[in-house]
Amino acid sequence: MTTHATISLSSETATRLTPLGLHSGMDITIQNLDESAYVYLGGEDVNPENFGYRLSPGLAISFELPGRDAMYAITDVDNSYIATLKTNLESGN
């Protein structure tokens, strides 16, 4: 199954991008829709100083995640938007 969404991010609290619980594994593409904000990707404690990957304005990146992995995003400008495209998601809630 393929799903897509446009998500508003906070500069204070990380947003979970993957489903709660177990899933069958998934491919996720994240596009930073903002023209000036940076998006920071990583685990539950991701923030602009402690992150796994910094996504520049206008760029996109894809990841292949195992079933137990979770990904979170936060931004340096409140209410910045990202677009997500998720594929191969067979279960989860």
C-alpha positions as CSV (number, residue, x, y, z in Angstrom):
1,M,0.0,0.0,0.0
2,T,1.2,3.5,-0.8
3,T,0.2,6.5,1.4
4,H,1.1,10.2,1.2
5,A,0.7,13.2,3.4
6,T,1.6,16.8,4.0
7,I,2.7,17.4,7.6
8,S,3.2,20.6,9.6
9,L,6.2,20.3,11.9
10,S,6.9,21.9,15.2
11,S,10.1,23.5,16.2
12,E,9.5,22.4,19.8
13,T,8.4,18.7,19.6
14,A,9.4,16.0,17.2
15,T,6.7,14.5,15.0
16,R,6.6,10.7,14.5
17,L,6.6,9.9,10.7
18,T,6.2,6.1,11.0
19,P,3.2,4.2,12.3
20,L,2.8,3.2,16.0
21,G,3.5,-0.5,16.7
22,L,5.0,-3.0,14.4
23,H,4.9,-2.6,10.7
24,S,6.1,-4.9,7.9
25,G,9.0,-2.5,6.9
26,M,8.6,0.5,4.7
27,D,10.2,2.9,2.3
28,I,9.7,6.5,3.2
29,T,10.5,9.6,1.2
30,I,10.5,13.0,2.9
31,Q,10.5,16.2,1.0
32,N,11.1,19.6,2.8
33,L,8.5,21.9,1.3
34,D,9.8,25.0,3.0
35,E,11.9,27.6,1.2
36,S,14.0,28.6,4.3
37,A,13.5,26.1,7.1
38,Y,15.7,23.0,7.8
39,V,14.2,19.7,8.8
40,Y,16.0,17.4,11.2
41,L,15.4,13.6,11.0
42,G,16.3,11.0,13.6
43,G,15.0,9.1,16.6
44,E,12.5,10.2,19.2
45,D,14.9,12.7,20.8
46,V,15.8,14.4,17.5
47,N,16.4,18.2,17.7
48,P,18.2,20.9,15.7
49,E,21.4,20.2,17.7
50,N,21.2,16.4,17.9
51,F,20.0,14.8,14.7
52,G,20.8,12.0,12.3
53,Y,20.2,13.9,9.1
54,R,19.6,17.6,8.2
55,L,17.3,18.1,5.2
56,S,17.9,21.4,3.5
57,P,15.0,23.6,2.1
58,G,13.4,22.1,-1.0
59,L,15.3,18.8,-0.9
60,A,14.1,15.2,-0.4
61,I,15.5,11.9,0.9
62,S,14.4,8.3,1.0
63,F,15.0,5.6,3.6
64,E,14.2,1.9,3.8
65,L,13.2,1.1,7.4
66,P,12.9,-2.3,9.1
67,G,9.6,-3.1,10.9
68,R,10.7,-2.0,14.3
69,D,12.2,1.3,13.3
70,A,10.6,4.7,14.0
71,M,11.6,8.0,12.4
72,Y,10.9,11.5,13.7
73,A,11.2,15.0,12.3
74,I,11.5,18.5,13.8
75,T,12.2,21.8,12.2
76,D,14.0,25.1,13.1
77,V,11.0,27.2,11.9
78,D,7.6,26.4,13.6
79,N,4.8,25.3,11.2
80,S,7.2,24.3,8.3
81,Y,5.8,21.6,6.0
82,I,7.1,18.3,4.7
83,A,5.6,15.9,2.2
84,T,5.9,12.1,2.9
85,L,5.4,9.1,0.6
86,K,5.3,5.7,2.2
87,T,5.3,2.4,0.4
88,N,5.3,-1.3,1.3
89,L,3.4,-0.6,4.5
90,E,1.2,-3.7,5.2
91,S,0.3,-3.4,8.9
92,G,0.5,-1.1,11.8
93,N,-1.8,1.4,13.5
